[in-house]
Structures are given as C-alpha cells and as structure tokens.
Amino acid sequence: MSTAAGHSRTAALQGWQMAELRDGELHFAAEDGFRRALKDGFFYVQQPAGTDLSAGDRFARSFYLAAEDPAGPAAEHTDPYRGYRRWTSEQLGPHQGYFCREADQTEQFFLESAWWNQVYPAALARQAERMRDFALDIQRAVLARLDLPRALWDQGTGHSLTPHGTHTLTFNHFRPEVAARGLNIHKDSGWVTVLRSIERGLEVDRDGEWHPIDPVPGTFIVNFGCAIEILTRRTATPVAAVAHRVVRQPPGGGAKPDRFSYALFVDSSLDESVCPGLFAYEPGSGLRLRSGFGTFLDDILDNTYREDTSGLY
C-alpha cells in the first residue's frame, strides 16, 4: 500500500476527509469528499513533496525557553530558537508576540508575515513563507468550487489572497504541569488554517458531541474559519467553521516531550481602507457587509482565552 493510500485509509477510518493539492486543484480520496469536508469544517491534506518542517518543530519545542542554556558550554549559550518571551504585543502590535495563558495549558507565540524575516530564524521564516503559499493555494482551490463569482474573491475574502491579507504563524506549547484545560473551545476567525499537529488531543464538535482528530503522518489539517462560514452561509455551497478544542494534557513525568502544534492562519486585511469588514454573499444580490473584521477578531480572541466563555460567535 502506498503512503498516500495508507493515509487516506487512516483518515477514512476516523470518518474524516483526505485530499491532495495537485496543479492548483484539490483531489479528495472519497467521491463526495469535498462536500463532506465543507460540512465537517476541516479535512486532512497531504503535505507537498519535499516538505521540511524541522525549523517549525524546533521552534515549537524551544520558543518559550530562556535564551541561554545553563547546562551548555558558553559557546552554545545562544540558541536562535529560544528566548522569545521577550517579544510582546508592545513591540509587535496587537495579538502578536508571546502569551502565557492562565485559563489554558498553552503558552503561545503569534507573528504576522511582516515580521517573519526580522524575528524568526532564517530557516523558520522560509518555512513560514512556504506554509503561507500552500495555505493560499488551498484557499483558491476551495473558492474555485464554491458558489461565489471569481470577480468577488478579493473583496469578499478581505483581500486575504493578496499581500494585504493577514497571514500569521502561531505556535502552541502545552504545559502538562498546569492544572487547566488544554485549549478552549473556539472557531478560527478567518478563512483557512493549515495546522501542524502530531500528537493526540485535538477534538472537533459534530452535532453536539466531541470527536478526536488523530494525527495522520505526512499531512496537515485544514480548518475552515468564521469568515468563510459567514461569506457562504446563504449560497448553494455553505462552508462550516469547525468548533474545536484541545483536551487537558496529563503530566508525562518526563517520559515524552510536551505536546506542541503550530498553524498558518489566513485572515482578512486589518486595514479598514482595504477591507471594511466581513461580507456575506447572497446569490442574485451580491456582497453584503456584515461586521467589521477587527472588532470581530478582538471578540473571538478575547472569548477564546477567558475562563468563562468560548471563542464562538
């Protein structure tokens, strides 16, 4: 059995959809895979050939550590993948930099594309660019199969497919010693998310019940967000934004590394002169403005990371 076929079988056994991006088009293993993925709100996608994720994996395991390793020789004290707690929203802008969550086990690092080459190690900046390009190719391939005129793509998606879009690489480190939930229930705010997850713990809500999304080697998980759900709700091809969470990670006693994940988020432009907000498409009528994106994003994030709310809308 080929590797791709084995991955498709693994996903099928879980009841979820597997796809591959070829020549700008998404090809699903199941005949009705695309329709089912729109309903599920996510799908697995094969990583492009030759994908190297070593820089991202290293950063995910190290960004929260002190810059200097007291156990190492003096010459090895400086590790470019450590010491990122000092980068905060005061230097980088709203919703960016290091965050240590009190209500969750996560500590996180958010960085938009404008900062990648200045802040990330060079190898990670290159990986971030490849993940962004792959995410945008997936978004275009999805849009091409929706009930949405191509002429409305830029305005309707908040110019997310252009350099004006907000493209963020986000890292999550789960601290099993913290007695809290893993990561709160939420929906992603934007268009598509390309997620790197190699440990169990991710769950999605389907019809009021939580189901595990186990990792499938050699794949990313693609989540649909609130923006595409709002845009397509009244069309013939509505897209669901998936509600998901990460369950509490138990202490491992040093037996295995802490859980990590990271994701490339595609969001609308935050420049109101470029993107006035989130639109809904109504066939026969066109685009209708529903809300400002900046305020919507603030509310989703605030509700996600509070103890008594969830990041749903």
Backbone bond lengths (Angstrom), bond angles and torsions (degrees), N, CA, C in turn:
res aa  C-N    CA-C-N  psi(-1)  N-CA   C-N-CA  omega(-1)  CA-C   N-CA-C  phi
1 M - - - 1.464 - - 1.531 109.34 -
2 S 1.330 118.00 131.66 1.455 121.04 178.77 1.512 110.45 -67.36
3 T 1.350 116.16 160.75 1.456 120.57 178.89 1.517 111.18 -59.91
4 A 1.352 116.81 -45.81 1.466 120.64 -179.61 1.517 111.15 -61.59
5 A 1.343 116.05 -41.74 1.458 119.37 179.85 1.518 110.70 -65.86
6 G 1.332 116.45 -37.83 1.455 119.70 177.83 1.510 111.82 -64.33
7 H 1.331 117.06 -40.93 1.465 121.29 177.84 1.520 110.64 -64.47
8 S 1.333 116.41 -42.10 1.458 119.99 178.99 1.526 110.51 -61.44
9 R 1.325 116.33 -40.29 1.464 119.80 179.46 1.524 110.53 -66.01
10 T 1.350 117.26 -40.61 1.462 120.64 178.88 1.513 110.78 -60.89
11 A 1.338 117.13 -46.69 1.459 120.78 179.17 1.521 111.00 -63.59
12 A 1.336 116.40 -41.38 1.462 120.36 -178.82 1.523 111.18 -62.82
13 L 1.345 116.44 -37.40 1.452 119.77 178.79 1.519 111.81 -63.70
14 Q 1.318 116.39 -29.44 1.458 120.56 176.88 1.534 111.93 -82.53
15 G 1.331 116.60 -11.52 1.455 120.12 -179.53 1.506 113.86 89.16
16 W 1.334 118.21 13.39 1.461 121.35 -177.78 1.525 110.69 -113.59
17 Q 1.326 115.96 171.27 1.461 121.43 -170.38 1.529 112.01 -100.15
18 M 1.336 114.41 143.35 1.460 122.64 178.58 1.517 109.10 -119.50
19 A 1.348 115.98 135.69 1.468 120.72 179.93 1.520 110.17 -136.41
20 E 1.315 114.05 165.53 1.463 122.18 173.66 1.519 107.50 -135.92
21 L 1.323 116.35 138.25 1.462 121.18 177.61 1.519 108.37 -93.71
22 R 1.331 116.72 116.28 1.458 122.08 179.39 1.518 109.60 -131.84
23 D 1.329 115.84 124.77 1.467 121.52 177.15 1.529 111.27 53.40
24 G 1.327 115.65 39.78 1.460 120.31 175.89 1.512 114.98 80.46
25 E 1.336 118.29 4.29 1.460 121.48 -179.81 1.518 110.49 -122.28
26 L 1.335 115.63 145.48 1.453 121.49 175.74 1.524 110.22 -88.37
27 H 1.321 115.77 127.06 1.453 122.06 177.73 1.525 107.67 -115.63
28 F 1.332 116.42 117.89 1.456 122.02 -177.84 1.517 110.55 -95.30
29 A 1.333 115.57 146.96 1.459 120.64 -179.52 1.521 111.16 -66.71
30 A 1.329 116.53 -37.40 1.459 120.93 178.87 1.523 109.91 -92.12
31 E 1.322 116.11 146.69 1.465 120.62 -177.44 1.526 111.63 -58.68
32 D 1.326 117.26 -39.94 1.463 121.29 179.01 1.530 111.43 -103.64
33 G 1.339 115.95 27.14 1.457 120.92 -174.73 1.514 114.08 -61.93
34 F 1.326 117.30 -39.16 1.460 119.32 -178.73 1.526 110.87 -65.22
35 R 1.313 116.41 -46.56 1.472 119.83 179.21 1.522 110.93 -59.55
36 R 1.320 116.50 -42.43 1.459 120.24 -179.12 1.521 111.24 -69.19
37 A 1.329 117.38 -34.74 1.466 120.63 177.73 1.527 111.23 -65.47
38 L 1.344 117.10 -39.22 1.462 120.31 177.50 1.522 110.62 -61.84
39 K 1.327 116.77 -36.36 1.468 121.28 179.63 1.524 111.32 -75.13
40 D 1.349 116.88 -40.97 1.464 120.72 179.08 1.528 111.81 -66.47
41 G 1.342 115.80 -34.77 1.456 120.58 -176.65 1.511 114.16 91.94
42 F 1.333 117.09 5.60 1.464 120.65 178.75 1.530 108.51 -166.03
43 F 1.334 115.57 168.02 1.460 121.62 172.10 1.518 108.81 -160.67
44 Y 1.321 115.95 163.63 1.463 121.82 171.90 1.522 108.62 -86.91
45 V 1.328 115.83 146.64 1.465 119.83 174.66 1.521 108.71 -136.06
46 Q 1.337 115.59 137.66 1.460 120.03 177.72 1.528 109.85 -61.71
47 Q 1.320 116.31 136.15 1.460 119.98 173.43 1.524 109.62 -66.59
48 P 1.331 117.91 145.05 1.467 119.58 177.40 1.528 111.24 -58.67
49 A 1.308 115.86 149.97 1.462 120.68 178.42 1.525 110.39 -56.45
50 G 1.316 116.45 136.53 1.457 121.14 178.23 1.512 114.74 79.47
51 T 1.339 118.04 11.74 1.459 120.72 -179.78 1.529 110.54 -61.77
52 D 1.327 115.94 128.77 1.463 122.50 177.20 1.529 107.80 -116.49
53 L 1.317 116.20 112.63 1.467 121.52 -177.39 1.524 111.80 -109.45
54 S 1.311 117.49 14.96 1.467 120.54 -174.49 1.529 112.11 -64.33
55 A 1.328 117.88 -36.95 1.466 119.34 -179.48 1.525 110.85 -67.11
56 G 1.332 116.97 -43.92 1.455 120.21 179.13 1.516 112.02 -65.34
57 D 1.332 116.88 -41.37 1.458 119.88 178.97 1.530 110.45 -63.88
58 R 1.308 116.91 -40.95 1.466 120.16 179.79 1.524 110.74 -64.81
59 F 1.330 116.45 -43.66 1.461 119.96 179.82 1.532 110.24 -63.29
60 A 1.323 116.73 -42.60 1.468 120.27 -178.73 1.519 111.78 -60.44
61 R 1.324 117.03 -32.39 1.463 121.51 -178.87 1.530 112.85 -86.54
62 S 1.341 117.11 -5.34 1.463 118.84 -169.62 1.515 115.93 -131.81
63 F 1.343 119.86 -21.03 1.466 120.85 -167.13 1.515 113.23 -58.47
64 Y 1.322 118.24 -29.59 1.462 123.02 -174.25 1.529 112.46 -86.59
65 L 1.330 118.05 -9.10 1.452 122.44 -177.99 1.516 111.11 -79.84
66 A 1.321 116.22 157.14 1.464 120.71 176.56 1.524 109.45 -60.75
67 A 1.324 115.59 150.08 1.462 120.38 -176.01 1.514 112.44 -61.91
68 E 1.322 116.80 -31.99 1.455 120.49 -178.12 1.521 110.36 -105.00
69 D 1.303 115.42 140.48 1.456 122.21 177.26 1.525 107.93 -98.51
70 P 1.335 118.14 105.78 1.473 119.40 -175.69 1.523 113.05 -64.22
71 A 1.339 117.23 -18.04 1.460 119.61 -179.84 1.521 112.99 -86.63
72 G 1.309 117.00 -11.86 1.456 120.00 -174.86 1.519 112.57 -94.53
73 P 1.336 116.67 160.86 1.461 120.96 174.95 1.528 110.40 -59.55
74 A 1.311 116.39 156.03 1.467 121.11 -177.27 1.514 111.54 -54.88
75 A 1.331 117.19 -36.10 1.458 120.79 -177.19 1.522 111.70 -69.42
76 E 1.356 116.55 -17.26 1.453 119.71 -177.13 1.528 112.31 -107.31
77 H 1.328 116.95 12.89 1.459 120.55 -175.45 1.518 113.14 -67.48
78 T 1.305 117.67 -29.64 1.456 120.30 -176.73 1.515 110.25 -96.84
79 D 1.344 115.37 113.35 1.462 122.23 178.60 1.523 107.15 -116.39
80 P 1.343 118.59 117.70 1.468 120.39 -176.03 1.518 114.22 -66.52
81 Y 1.329 117.84 -7.79 1.462 121.03 179.25 1.530 112.41 -99.99
82 R 1.321 117.09 3.34 1.461 121.98 179.52 1.522 109.97 -116.49
83 G 1.345 115.44 168.85 1.461 120.35 170.16 1.512 115.34 81.92
84 Y 1.332 118.69 31.04 1.468 120.47 -175.09 1.530 113.57 -96.16
85 R 1.318 118.27 5.57 1.464 119.79 175.32 1.529 111.34 -64.92
86 R 1.310 116.67 -24.54 1.471 119.98 -177.07 1.526 112.88 -73.37
87 W 1.342 117.30 -16.89 1.463 120.35 178.89 1.528 108.80 -85.93
88 T 1.323 116.43 114.10 1.462 120.72 -175.48 1.530 110.65 -126.01
89 S 1.329 115.20 175.33 1.463 120.69 179.24 1.530 111.90 -64.53
90 E 1.316 117.97 -21.93 1.469 120.03 177.19 1.518 111.20 -63.62
91 Q 1.323 116.70 -34.54 1.465 120.64 178.86 1.524 112.45 -89.92
92 L 1.334 116.77 -34.94 1.463 120.82 -168.24 1.522 114.37 -103.54
93 G 1.324 118.08 -21.25 1.457 120.62 -178.42 1.517 111.00 113.76
94 P 1.332 117.04 170.28 1.469 121.73 -175.42 1.528 112.79 -55.40
95 H 1.338 115.29 138.75 1.466 123.67 174.59 1.520 113.11 66.30
96 Q 1.322 118.56 17.50 1.457 120.21 -179.60 1.522 110.57 -121.09
97 G 1.329 115.07 157.97 1.446 121.05 178.97 1.519 112.48 96.24
98 Y 1.337 114.82 -160.69 1.464 122.35 -175.40 1.522 111.05 -88.00
99 F 1.347 114.83 137.50 1.460 121.19 176.10 1.528 108.81 -136.68
100 C 1.322 116.01 134.45 1.447 121.86 174.49 1.522 107.41 -111.89
101 R 1.324 116.91 114.20 1.460 121.90 -172.43 1.522 110.54 -87.63
102 E 1.323 116.56 132.59 1.459 120.75 179.66 1.524 112.23 -83.91
103 A 1.339 117.54 -33.89 1.468 120.95 -176.49 1.525 112.46 -87.14
104 D 1.326 117.69 -8.14 1.459 122.63 -177.80 1.521 109.73 -128.25
105 Q 1.318 115.86 166.41 1.460 120.15 175.22 1.526 112.19 -79.26
106 T 1.299 117.32 -6.04 1.453 120.02 -172.11 1.514 113.33 -83.67
107 E 1.315 115.28 142.92 1.453 122.47 156.70 1.518 104.71 -119.55
108 Q 1.338 116.20 141.36 1.462 120.29 -165.53 1.522 111.73 -133.86
109 F 1.322 113.29 159.49 1.464 120.14 173.70 1.519 108.43 -136.53
110 F 1.341 115.94 120.75 1.463 123.43 -179.11 1.529 108.77 -111.74
111 L 1.328 117.16 136.80 1.459 119.34 176.27 1.524 110.41 -151.32
112 E 1.344 115.80 124.47 1.462 121.75 177.36 1.522 110.40 -79.90
113 S 1.317 115.29 160.42 1.462 121.41 -171.08 1.523 113.79 -60.87
114 A 1.317 118.16 -28.79 1.468 120.31 -179.58 1.527 112.15 -61.71
115 W 1.333 117.46 -21.27 1.460 122.17 -176.89 1.520 113.91 -103.92
116 W 1.322 118.35 -7.66 1.458 119.56 -170.66 1.529 112.91 -55.53
117 N 1.315 117.31 -48.67 1.468 119.86 -175.42 1.517 112.89 -72.09
118 Q 1.328 117.20 -19.45 1.466 120.31 179.46 1.517 112.89 -88.67
119 V 1.326 117.38 -29.24 1.467 121.06 -170.99 1.522 112.35 -109.21
120 Y 1.326 118.24 -45.90 1.456 121.27 -176.10 1.527 111.86 -75.52
121 P 1.330 118.15 151.85 1.468 119.68 166.57 1.527 109.50 -56.75
122 A 1.323 116.61 152.22 1.468 121.00 -172.24 1.528 112.21 -57.15
123 A 1.327 117.27 -42.24 1.464 119.84 -178.52 1.524 111.01 -64.65
124 L 1.321 117.60 -35.76 1.458 120.64 178.87 1.523 111.01 -72.59
125 A 1.326 117.44 -37.82 1.467 120.11 176.90 1.525 110.49 -60.17
126 R 1.335 116.72 -39.78 1.474 120.39 178.08 1.527 110.42 -66.55
127 Q 1.329 117.38 -41.60 1.467 119.81 178.27 1.525 110.64 -63.95
128 A 1.333 117.12 -40.80 1.470 120.61 178.58 1.524 110.72 -59.76
129 E 1.326 117.14 -41.69 1.465 120.48 179.14 1.522 111.10 -64.51
130 R 1.336 117.32 -39.87 1.472 120.08 178.87 1.529 110.67 -66.80
131 M 1.328 117.00 -40.60 1.461 119.65 178.55 1.524 111.04 -65.81
132 R 1.339 116.72 -38.90 1.467 119.76 177.02 1.524 110.60 -62.89
133 D 1.314 117.75 -47.06 1.464 120.55 -178.84 1.527 110.58 -61.70
134 F 1.328 117.01 -39.45 1.462 121.34 178.58 1.529 110.29 -65.67
135 A 1.335 116.92 -42.88 1.464 120.86 179.08 1.526 111.24 -62.20
136 L 1.324 117.31 -41.07 1.459 120.43 -179.85 1.528 110.83 -68.78
137 D 1.334 116.61 -36.24 1.470 119.41 175.79 1.530 110.37 -63.78
138 I 1.320 117.08 -40.23 1.466 120.28 177.55 1.519 110.23 -64.13
139 Q 1.332 116.40 -44.06 1.470 119.12 -179.87 1.525 111.21 -60.69
140 R 1.322 117.02 -42.84 1.473 119.97 178.08 1.528 110.53 -62.67
141 A 1.331 116.63 -41.37 1.465 120.16 -179.32 1.525 110.96 -65.14
142 V 1.332 117.19 -35.71 1.465 120.53 177.06 1.524 110.06 -69.37
143 L 1.334 117.08 -48.00 1.465 120.67 -178.64 1.525 111.79 -57.93
144 A 1.334 116.09 -35.32 1.467 120.00 -178.20 1.524 112.26 -63.60
145 R 1.331 117.63 -18.80 1.466 121.02 -178.23 1.527 112.34 -108.42
146 L 1.327 116.86 10.39 1.462 120.39 179.46 1.523 111.26 -102.07
147 D 1.308 114.97 165.28 1.466 122.46 177.12 1.520 109.13 -82.46
148 L 1.350 115.17 68.47 1.462 121.85 -177.11 1.522 108.89 -147.92
149 P 1.335 119.06 118.76 1.468 120.67 -179.69 1.531 111.78 -59.00
150 R 1.322 115.95 136.36 1.464 120.61 -179.12 1.525 111.47 -56.86
151 A 1.318 117.25 -33.12 1.469 120.68 -178.43 1.534 112.10 -62.60
152 L 1.338 117.16 -17.62 1.464 120.93 -178.41 1.520 113.09 -100.97
153 W 1.324 117.41 1.04 1.459 119.52 -175.37 1.524 112.71 -57.66
154 D 1.323 118.55 -51.48 1.460 120.57 -174.25 1.524 111.53 -61.90
155 Q 1.324 116.60 -53.12 1.460 119.18 -178.83 1.528 110.53 -66.14
156 G 1.320 116.50 -45.04 1.453 120.48 -175.58 1.512 113.81 -63.69
157 T 1.342 117.26 -31.15 1.462 120.55 -179.25 1.520 112.56 -102.36
158 G 1.333 116.63 21.36 1.463 119.64 175.28 1.509 113.98 62.60
159 H 1.340 116.40 29.73 1.469 122.86 -178.98 1.530 111.85 57.70
160 S 1.339 115.78 27.93 1.460 120.54 -178.26 1.525 113.16 -67.15
161 L 1.342 117.16 -21.60 1.459 121.12 -179.29 1.522 112.83 -83.94
162 T 1.308 117.55 -1.95 1.461 123.45 -176.92 1.525 109.46 -112.94
163 P 1.344 117.49 173.42 1.467 119.35 175.78 1.530 113.52 -61.39
164 H 1.343 117.91 -15.20 1.473 120.11 176.58 1.528 111.90 -73.44
165 G 1.339 117.76 -17.59 1.463 120.94 -177.84 1.520 111.79 -66.37
166 T 1.321 115.40 164.66 1.462 121.96 177.38 1.522 107.97 -101.40
167 H 1.329 115.88 112.89 1.461 122.34 -175.00 1.523 107.76 -121.17
168 T 1.318 116.74 113.29 1.458 122.47 -170.05 1.520 110.73 -123.58
169 L 1.333 116.24 131.41 1.463 121.16 171.87 1.522 107.49 -100.97
170 T 1.328 116.34 122.63 1.459 122.86 -172.73 1.522 110.58 -122.63
171 F 1.330 116.34 134.80 1.463 122.52 -179.49 1.515 110.52 -114.71
172 N 1.333 115.71 141.58 1.459 122.73 177.84 1.526 109.84 -124.80
173 H 1.335 115.51 126.13 1.465 120.93 170.84 1.519 107.45 -115.20
174 F 1.331 116.62 126.11 1.456 121.92 -177.59 1.531 109.36 -98.30
175 R 1.332 115.87 124.21 1.463 122.62 -175.22 1.536 108.91 -98.14
176 P 1.314 118.71 98.75 1.464 120.28 -174.57 1.520 113.51 -64.97
177 E 1.328 117.46 -19.42 1.465 119.98 179.24 1.523 112.69 -76.02
178 V 1.333 117.73 -11.38 1.463 122.31 179.80 1.525 109.08 -88.20
179 A 1.327 116.43 125.58 1.470 121.62 -178.36 1.526 109.33 -84.28
180 A 1.323 115.82 81.54 1.467 121.75 -177.65 1.523 108.26 -154.92
181 R 1.339 115.84 172.21 1.463 119.68 174.59 1.532 108.41 -63.53
182 G 1.337 116.48 161.06 1.457 119.19 178.84 1.513 111.01 -69.25
183 L 1.325 116.26 -66.10 1.465 123.00 174.35 1.521 107.42 -149.76
184 N 1.315 116.78 132.92 1.450 123.37 -171.07 1.536 112.61 -63.25
185 I 1.320 115.35 158.78 1.461 122.76 174.15 1.526 109.44 -60.32
186 H 1.325 116.90 132.02 1.464 120.13 178.53 1.523 110.25 -164.04
187 K 1.307 115.18 165.65 1.455 123.35 166.36 1.522 107.35 -114.50
188 D 1.324 117.13 144.26 1.458 119.87 174.71 1.525 108.99 -66.99
189 S 1.315 116.19 148.51 1.461 120.26 -171.73 1.523 113.78 -77.48
190 G 1.331 117.71 -29.41 1.455 119.14 -163.86 1.511 116.64 -105.48
191 W 1.339 115.98 -126.78 1.460 122.52 -167.59 1.519 112.01 -103.01
192 V 1.319 117.55 -71.24 1.458 120.78 173.16 1.525 108.59 -131.82
193 T 1.325 114.56 150.61 1.459 122.98 175.19 1.516 107.22 -124.80
194 V 1.333 116.86 131.01 1.461 121.73 175.44 1.527 107.25 -107.38
195 L 1.338 115.78 112.24 1.461 122.82 -169.25 1.517 111.73 -108.24
196 R 1.319 115.15 133.33 1.465 123.18 171.17 1.529 107.52 -101.14
197 S 1.331 116.69 112.53 1.462 121.81 -178.88 1.514 108.09 -141.13
198 I 1.339 117.40 123.82 1.463 120.47 -176.09 1.526 112.35 -121.37
199 E 1.342 117.73 0.78 1.462 121.70 178.50 1.524 109.61 -120.68
200 R 1.313 116.48 152.51 1.452 120.46 175.82 1.522 110.19 -68.92
201 G 1.348 115.87 160.71 1.460 120.52 178.61 1.511 113.19 136.51
202 L 1.343 116.94 -25.58 1.459 120.91 177.86 1.521 109.56 -75.16
203 E 1.332 116.28 136.25 1.457 121.99 177.32 1.520 110.11 -135.39
204 V 1.335 116.39 150.42 1.463 121.87 175.76 1.516 109.89 -122.13
205 D 1.316 114.54 153.05 1.459 121.28 178.38 1.525 109.11 -91.74
206 R 1.315 115.86 124.25 1.466 120.80 173.39 1.530 107.23 -131.40
207 D 1.331 115.06 114.56 1.469 121.64 177.51 1.524 112.32 55.19
208 G 1.347 115.14 39.63 1.458 119.70 175.47 1.507 115.62 82.86
209 E 1.334 118.32 4.54 1.452 121.82 177.74 1.530 109.49 -122.49
210 W 1.335 115.72 146.44 1.461 120.75 -178.44 1.527 110.44 -93.61
211 H 1.347 114.71 132.85 1.458 121.65 -177.86 1.528 109.48 -126.51
212 P 1.335 117.93 137.11 1.466 120.51 179.88 1.524 112.29 -71.97
213 I 1.308 115.10 143.52 1.464 122.14 173.34 1.527 106.41 -113.36
214 D 1.304 115.78 91.42 1.455 119.70 -175.44 1.523 110.46 -77.00
215 P 1.323 116.89 146.83 1.468 119.53 -179.28 1.516 111.92 -65.88
216 V 1.314 115.99 144.48 1.466 123.30 175.24 1.525 106.79 -119.34
217 P 1.331 118.85 114.16 1.464 120.95 -176.43 1.526 112.03 -53.27
218 G 1.326 115.47 142.06 1.455 120.68 176.80 1.507 114.63 79.84
219 T 1.339 117.62 11.19 1.464 120.59 -179.13 1.520 111.02 -128.75
220 F 1.319 115.40 159.96 1.456 124.20 162.59 1.530 107.46 -103.99
221 I 1.325 115.44 162.36 1.459 121.80 169.61 1.523 107.10 -105.33
222 V 1.320 117.47 128.44 1.461 122.54 178.30 1.524 108.44 -104.78
223 N 1.325 116.40 117.78 1.465 121.77 175.66 1.525 110.05 -101.18
224 F 1.321 116.74 142.65 1.455 121.45 168.99 1.529 108.48 -92.78
225 G 1.352 115.59 144.99 1.451 120.82 -176.35 1.513 113.80 -110.33
226 C 1.334 114.35 -177.81 1.469 121.49 -174.86 1.517 112.52 -62.00
227 A 1.335 117.41 -37.49 1.463 119.91 -175.26 1.526 111.36 -61.82
228 I 1.329 117.19 -44.10 1.468 119.04 -179.38 1.531 110.81 -73.24
229 E 1.320 117.40 -28.58 1.462 119.99 175.15 1.526 110.60 -65.73
230 I 1.323 116.76 -44.71 1.468 121.11 179.48 1.525 110.62 -64.90
231 L 1.327 116.85 -43.05 1.465 121.50 -177.40 1.519 111.80 -60.76
232 T 1.340 117.38 -39.63 1.469 120.91 -168.47 1.522 114.36 -104.45
233 R 1.306 118.63 2.30 1.470 121.39 -169.89 1.524 113.17 -56.43
234 R 1.330 118.72 -36.71 1.465 121.91 -176.35 1.530 113.16 -97.73
235 T 1.321 116.92 11.08 1.459 120.12 -177.44 1.520 111.10 -95.85
236 A 1.328 115.60 177.83 1.458 121.03 177.43 1.516 112.50 -76.58
237 T 1.343 116.91 -9.57 1.468 121.62 -179.31 1.525 109.53 -130.61
238 P 1.331 118.40 66.18 1.471 119.95 -179.14 1.524 111.11 -67.33
239 V 1.333 115.04 142.56 1.458 122.25 -179.89 1.524 108.33 -111.76
240 A 1.324 116.96 130.25 1.455 121.14 178.40 1.520 110.21 -88.33
241 A 1.326 116.31 137.81 1.468 121.63 169.08 1.521 107.02 -88.24
242 V 1.301 117.56 125.40 1.450 120.92 -171.91 1.532 110.80 -83.39
243 A 1.332 116.02 128.70 1.467 122.05 171.51 1.528 107.40 -82.81
244 H 1.325 116.06 128.27 1.461 119.38 -176.58 1.520 111.18 -144.64
245 R 1.315 115.96 167.34 1.453 122.84 179.77 1.519 108.49 -155.39
246 V 1.325 116.26 169.43 1.463 121.73 170.11 1.522 107.30 -120.72
247 V 1.320 116.32 128.18 1.458 120.40 -177.78 1.522 110.31 -72.65
248 R 1.318 115.19 160.06 1.460 121.79 -179.90 1.522 110.82 -57.31
249 Q 1.318 116.32 131.99 1.458 121.91 -179.90 1.526 109.95 -90.06
250 P 1.334 118.30 123.16 1.469 120.18 -178.40 1.519 111.26 -75.27
251 P 1.340 116.70 152.28 1.472 119.23 175.62 1.520 110.85 -59.01
252 G 1.318 115.42 136.58 1.460 119.27 -178.01 1.508 114.05 -103.38
253 G 1.339 115.82 -4.79 1.451 118.88 178.93 1.513 113.64 63.49
254 G 1.322 116.83 25.14 1.463 120.31 179.89 1.511 113.29 79.25
255 A 1.333 117.34 4.72 1.465 120.01 -178.08 1.515 112.25 -72.43
256 K 1.328 117.35 -28.85 1.462 120.43 178.79 1.524 109.33 -145.29
257 P 1.322 117.24 158.21 1.468 119.79 179.55 1.524 111.37 -63.33
258 D 1.330 116.25 155.43 1.458 121.18 176.10 1.526 110.19 -62.58
259 R 1.334 115.10 151.21 1.454 120.52 176.43 1.522 110.13 -66.73
260 F 1.322 116.84 141.15 1.465 121.97 172.95 1.518 108.76 -139.05
261 S 1.308 115.52 161.78 1.460 122.24 170.09 1.519 107.11 -154.77
262 Y 1.323 116.13 163.04 1.463 119.63 171.81 1.511 109.08 -154.21
263 A 1.338 115.03 158.57 1.464 119.00 -171.46 1.517 110.93 -151.44
264 L 1.320 114.11 149.02 1.457 122.80 172.11 1.523 107.77 -100.62
265 F 1.325 116.51 116.92 1.459 122.78 -179.08 1.526 110.06 -100.93
266 V 1.332 116.62 131.50 1.463 122.15 173.33 1.516 108.15 -106.29
267 D 1.338 116.00 116.11 1.463 122.52 -179.61 1.520 110.10 -124.90
268 S 1.322 115.01 168.00 1.459 121.63 176.53 1.522 110.75 -67.75
269 S 1.325 115.88 163.14 1.456 120.80 173.80 1.524 109.87 -62.56
270 L 1.336 116.33 139.63 1.462 120.90 176.54 1.519 112.03 -90.13
271 D 1.323 116.67 -0.13 1.464 122.07 177.68 1.527 107.91 -85.79
272 E 1.328 117.20 110.24 1.467 120.33 -175.40 1.523 112.86 -66.01
273 S 1.334 117.50 -20.09 1.459 119.37 175.71 1.527 111.26 -74.36
274 V 1.332 116.59 -20.04 1.461 122.45 176.71 1.517 110.59 -96.36
275 C 1.326 116.49 -43.48 1.462 122.35 -176.37 1.524 109.52 -132.29
276 P 1.323 118.99 106.15 1.465 120.62 -179.02 1.516 113.48 -69.81
277 G 1.340 118.21 -18.72 1.458 119.15 179.08 1.501 113.25 158.22
278 L 1.332 115.29 -160.19 1.459 122.63 -178.71 1.526 110.56 -88.92
279 F 1.326 115.41 134.15 1.459 121.43 -178.07 1.522 110.88 -110.41
280 A 1.315 115.61 153.79 1.463 123.45 166.55 1.518 107.41 -114.36
281 Y 1.332 116.10 138.66 1.457 120.09 177.31 1.515 109.19 -99.92
282 E 1.332 115.63 127.58 1.457 122.25 177.08 1.522 108.10 -117.51
283 P 1.328 117.68 108.40 1.474 120.59 -178.74 1.526 111.19 -51.88
284 G 1.318 114.41 130.68 1.457 120.47 -178.41 1.506 113.29 92.62
285 S 1.338 117.01 -20.34 1.472 120.64 -179.62 1.522 112.69 -115.67
286 G 1.331 117.34 -32.86 1.457 120.61 179.88 1.520 111.97 104.84
287 L 1.333 115.50 -155.87 1.460 122.15 -176.42 1.519 110.67 -86.51
288 R 1.325 115.35 138.73 1.455 121.83 175.87 1.526 108.36 -126.08
289 L 1.331 117.01 126.77 1.454 121.43 -179.91 1.519 109.91 -69.83
290 R 1.343 116.26 128.95 1.461 121.04 -177.35 1.521 113.56 -106.47
291 S 1.323 118.79 -39.73 1.468 120.81 179.43 1.512 109.40 -166.06
292 G 1.332 116.15 162.74 1.454 120.61 173.59 1.517 109.80 -72.17
293 F 1.334 117.17 141.15 1.463 119.04 -176.38 1.519 111.94 -75.60
294 G 1.319 118.54 -40.14 1.460 120.95 -178.01 1.513 112.16 -58.70
295 T 1.321 117.19 -47.03 1.460 121.38 179.10 1.524 110.70 -65.23
296 F 1.328 116.26 -42.05 1.461 121.33 178.22 1.530 110.34 -58.96
297 L 1.340 116.86 -46.00 1.462 121.76 179.40 1.518 110.94 -62.81
298 D 1.334 117.32 -44.28 1.465 120.71 178.67 1.525 111.08 -57.59
299 D 1.327 116.36 -44.24 1.464 120.65 -177.45 1.531 111.31 -66.70
300 I 1.342 116.88 -43.95 1.465 120.07 179.77 1.527 110.27 -60.07
301 L 1.325 116.85 -47.12 1.463 120.20 -177.30 1.525 111.39 -67.42
302 D 1.333 116.67 -42.80 1.456 120.04 179.91 1.528 110.70 -60.50
303 N 1.315 116.75 -44.52 1.457 120.62 -178.56 1.525 112.80 -71.92
304 T 1.327 117.09 -27.94 1.463 120.13 178.66 1.521 111.41 -66.55
305 Y 1.323 116.72 -41.48 1.455 119.77 -170.01 1.530 114.37 -100.31
306 R 1.331 117.56 8.21 1.451 120.73 171.57 1.521 109.48 -89.99
307 E 1.311 115.78 155.17 1.456 120.32 -175.79 1.514 113.60 -73.32
308 D 1.350 117.44 -30.28 1.456 121.19 -170.76 1.515 114.21 -108.07
309 T 1.329 118.74 14.37 1.466 122.14 179.77 1.525 108.91 -136.58
310 S 1.335 115.77 176.14 1.458 121.72 174.56 1.514 109.04 -131.86
311 G 1.340 116.22 155.95 1.458 120.93 -176.45 1.508 112.45 -85.52
312 L 1.330 115.64 57.22 1.453 122.18 176.85 1.541 107.88 -116.65
313 Y 1.316 116.83 166.71 1.461 118.65 -178.38 1.514 110.31 -131.13
